[in-house]
Amino acid sequence: MNLNLKNQVAIITGSSTGIGAACAIGLAAEGVKVVINYHSSDQEAKKVVKQIKAAGGKAIAVKADVSKEKEVKKLIKACLDKFGHLDIMVANAGLQADASFTEMTLKQWNKVIGVNLTGQFLVCREAARIFQKQGVHKHGRAAGKIICMSSVHDEIAWAGHVNYATAKGGVKMMMESMAQELAQDKIRVNAISPGAIQTDINKDAWDNPEALEQLLTLIPYGRIGQGEDIANVCAFLCSDAADYITGATLYVDGGMMLYPGFADNG
Ligand code: BGC
């Protein structure tokens, strides 16, 4: 399948590591010029840029906290100054600040809602404004594409992570409402909901054999996911091959959403 993404421009928030880095590398491999956004990991961001350039791609790194409106505006400006336009926003930046519900501090709550939900609102809004102004131009059939990185926890309740699950549930409804509103402008808005992907965010769940065995009981397909599993879906959703898809959530989770606990119970 020819994804035909060459010379499109993408911002991938939170792309110095993990799923974001994989999506940036994957898009760059398809000829997309990418903005690697990061908050604190300067070194990692530089490494991703270097890796993309070494493979013949185009990339810059831009520091910005997506939960802050001013910084988001600076991020967008840096992208337009360098590459001239924007075709793709991957709203990916996210974090966990886990605690039992009764122990959860307001700071932990606000931090997760601020980055994972408000951060996605801010970057999607700025992107949509640009896409509306640009209209459909020479790069593809849509005026722009937005991918919200959600989680299986936009559906599956998650004790000990109420802030995170609440933010992801919010992302799902925000994405669908945006998709409904922006379709008339030829802006496609979709979400990817990863299951357990092997990154730093869930290291505790896979970095020793017992934890991994326990985790695999939740994954019918029998393996933990890799960044590339998400990157492939991201590139597809950004391409014209997905031109009739908007408002959709693709669960990329090895079957976690199938509630495997019910396979021999219930
Ligand atoms: C979380 C991971 C978790 C996965 C499956 C993700 O959204 O960030 O920590 O392993 O969901 O539970």
Boltz pocket constraint, residues with backbone or C-beta under 6 A from the ligand:
constraints:
  - pocket:
      binder: B
      contacts: [[A, 96], [A, 150], [A, 151], [A, 152], [A, 153], [A, 194], [A, 195], [A, 196], [A, 197], [A, 201], [A, 202], [A, 205]]
      max_distance: 6.0
